[in-house]
Each structure stands twice: as structure tokens, then as C-alpha cells.
């Protein structure tokens, strides 16, 4: 008689015990994966929410035009640059004792149907180029108004 307890276990029982050990070892991995997926979903929702908020602040025509994240970032940069230029110009005008209407006149033009944002197949946007040209035009208009 063999007194070793291991010899009393059948191969099927050994396999079942091995599977239990493996499943016990994999539980922390499954829990970790679920937690990681949940955290990533939350992060992605957070990023998407920030893009949606930024999108609402960017003037386009029509206002509800669908934009890619890339377009949103490019337009935001151009819009910030445009607003910065307005503030710089107004600061110069205030120092010279003149007031300009660029914000009212210029923004009206920037929101016209001519300055839409449509993505091309190459990833760059024709509308973004129009937007930049429009903002440059507004700046030139403002400089012309200042020279009067």
C-alpha cells in the first residue's frame, strides 16, 4: 500500500485542482482588466466631454456643423489667435485714443456662410483654410479702419 496522499488522487481530480488554481490566479487579472477598462471608458468620456464643450465655444456656420476632433483643435487655435489679435489691436487703439468695431464687424464676417468648415479627404480642412483667410481679411479690415 502506498501511504502517499498524492497517489490517491486520480488524474481527473488533479486536472480539476489545477483548473481551480488557474482560475483563482486569473481572478485578480480579470478584476484588474475590468477596473482598467472602466477607468479608460471614464477617461474617454471625459475627453469627449471636453471636446464637446470646446466645440460649443467655436463659432462656425452653421453652428451645429459636425467637426472632427482635429478640426475642433485647429479652429480653436485660430479662434484664440484671432481673439488675441483683437485684444492686441484694441490695446494699441486705446493707447492712441481710438476705438474700433472689429469685434462686432469682424466676428459677423467670420460667422458668415463663406466661412464654413468641411473636412477634405486628406485630413486637412478646406474650411479651415477659408477660416484662416477670413481671419486674415478681418485683421486687414481692422487695420484699414484704424488708418481712417
C-alpha positions as CSV (number, residue, x, y, z in Angstrom):
1,X,0.0,0.0,0.0
2,X,1.2,3.4,-0.9
3,X,0.7,5.9,2.0
4,X,1.4,9.0,-0.1
5,X,-1.8,11.0,-0.3
6,X,-0.9,12.3,-3.8
7,X,-1.2,8.8,-5.1
8,X,-4.8,8.5,-4.0
9,X,-5.8,11.4,-6.3
10,X,-6.9,10.4,-9.8
11,X,-5.7,12.3,-12.9
12,X,-9.1,13.8,-13.3
13,X,-9.0,15.2,-9.8
14,X,-5.5,16.6,-10.4
15,X,-6.7,18.3,-13.6
16,X,-9.7,19.8,-11.7
17,X,-7.5,21.1,-8.9
18,X,-5.1,22.6,-11.5
19,X,-8.0,24.4,-13.2
20,X,-9.2,25.7,-9.8
21,X,-5.7,27.1,-9.1
22,X,-5.6,28.7,-12.5
23,X,-9.0,30.3,-12.2
24,X,-8.1,31.5,-8.7
25,X,-4.9,33.1,-10.1
26,X,-6.8,34.7,-13.0
27,X,-9.4,36.4,-10.9
28,X,-7.2,39.3,-9.9
29,X,-6.3,39.7,-13.6
30,X,-10.0,39.8,-14.6
31,X,-10.8,42.2,-11.8
32,X,-7.8,44.4,-12.8
33,X,-8.8,44.3,-16.5
34,X,-12.4,45.3,-15.6
35,X,-11.1,48.1,-13.5
36,X,-8.7,49.3,-16.2
37,X,-11.4,49.2,-18.9
38,X,-13.8,51.1,-16.6
39,X,-11.1,53.7,-16.0
40,X,-10.3,54.1,-19.7
41,X,-14.0,54.4,-20.5
42,X,-14.3,57.2,-17.9
43,X,-11.2,58.9,-19.3
44,X,-12.5,58.7,-22.9
45,X,-15.9,60.2,-21.8
46,X,-14.1,63.0,-20.0
47,X,-12.0,63.8,-23.1
48,X,-15.1,63.7,-25.3
49,X,-17.0,65.9,-22.9
50,X,-14.1,68.5,-23.1
51,X,-14.1,68.4,-26.9
52,X,-17.9,68.9,-26.9
53,X,-17.5,71.9,-24.6
54,X,-14.7,73.4,-26.7
55,X,-16.8,72.8,-29.8
56,X,-19.7,74.8,-28.4
57,X,-17.3,77.8,-27.9
58,X,-16.1,77.9,-31.5
59,X,-18.2,80.0,-33.9
60,X,-19.0,78.3,-37.3
61,X,-21.8,78.4,-39.8
62,X,-24.0,76.6,-39.4
63,X,-23.4,76.4,-35.6
64,X,-24.3,72.7,-35.4
65,X,-21.9,71.6,-38.1
66,X,-20.2,68.3,-37.2
67,X,-16.4,68.7,-36.7
68,X,-13.7,66.1,-36.1
69,X,-11.5,66.5,-33.0
70,X,-8.7,67.6,-35.3
71,X,-10.9,70.3,-36.8
72,X,-12.1,71.4,-33.4
73,X,-8.5,71.9,-32.2
74,X,-7.4,73.7,-35.4
75,X,-10.4,76.0,-35.3
76,X,-9.9,76.7,-31.6
77,X,-6.2,77.6,-32.1
78,X,-7.2,80.0,-34.9
79,X,-10.1,81.5,-32.9
80,X,-7.8,82.1,-29.9
81,X,-5.3,83.7,-32.2
82,X,-8.0,85.9,-33.8
83,X,-9.2,87.0,-30.3
84,X,-5.7,87.7,-29.2
85,X,-5.1,89.8,-32.2
86,X,-8.3,91.8,-31.5
87,X,-7.1,92.4,-27.9
88,X,-3.7,93.5,-29.1
89,X,-5.2,95.8,-31.7
90,X,-7.7,97.3,-29.2
91,X,-4.8,97.9,-26.8
92,X,-2.9,99.8,-29.4
93,X,-6.1,101.8,-30.3
94,X,-6.8,102.6,-26.7
95,X,-3.3,103.9,-26.4
96,X,-3.9,106.1,-29.4
97,X,-7.3,107.2,-28.2
98,X,-9.3,105.4,-31.0
99,X,-11.9,102.7,-30.6
100,X,-12.5,100.0,-33.2
101,X,-15.5,97.9,-34.1
102,X,-13.5,94.9,-35.3
103,X,-15.1,92.6,-32.7
104,X,-18.6,93.3,-33.9
105,X,-17.9,93.7,-37.7
106,X,-15.2,91.0,-37.9
107,X,-17.0,88.3,-35.9
108,X,-20.1,88.9,-38.1
109,X,-18.0,88.2,-41.2
110,X,-16.3,85.2,-39.6
111,X,-19.7,83.6,-38.9
112,X,-21.0,84.2,-42.5
113,X,-21.8,81.1,-44.7
114,X,-18.5,81.7,-46.6
115,X,-16.5,80.5,-43.5
116,X,-17.8,77.0,-43.1
117,X,-15.6,74.1,-42.1
118,X,-15.7,71.0,-44.3
119,X,-13.1,68.3,-44.0
120,X,-11.3,67.1,-47.1
121,X,-10.2,63.5,-47.7
122,X,-6.6,64.4,-47.0
123,X,-7.2,65.2,-43.3
124,X,-6.7,68.9,-43.7
125,X,-9.8,71.1,-44.0
126,X,-10.7,73.4,-46.8
127,X,-13.0,75.2,-44.4
128,X,-10.1,75.7,-42.0
129,X,-8.1,77.4,-44.8
130,X,-11.1,79.6,-45.6
131,X,-11.4,80.4,-41.9
132,X,-7.7,81.4,-41.7
133,X,-8.1,83.5,-44.8
134,X,-11.2,85.1,-43.4
135,X,-9.5,86.0,-40.1
136,X,-6.5,87.5,-42.0
137,X,-9.1,89.5,-44.1
138,X,-10.7,90.7,-40.8
139,X,-7.4,91.8,-39.5
140,X,-6.6,93.8,-42.7
141,X,-10.1,95.3,-42.5
142,X,-9.3,96.4,-38.9
143,X,-6.0,97.9,-39.9
144,X,-7.8,99.8,-42.7
145,X,-10.4,101.1,-40.2
146,X,-7.6,102.3,-37.9
147,X,-5.9,104.2,-40.6
148,X,-9.1,106.4,-41.2
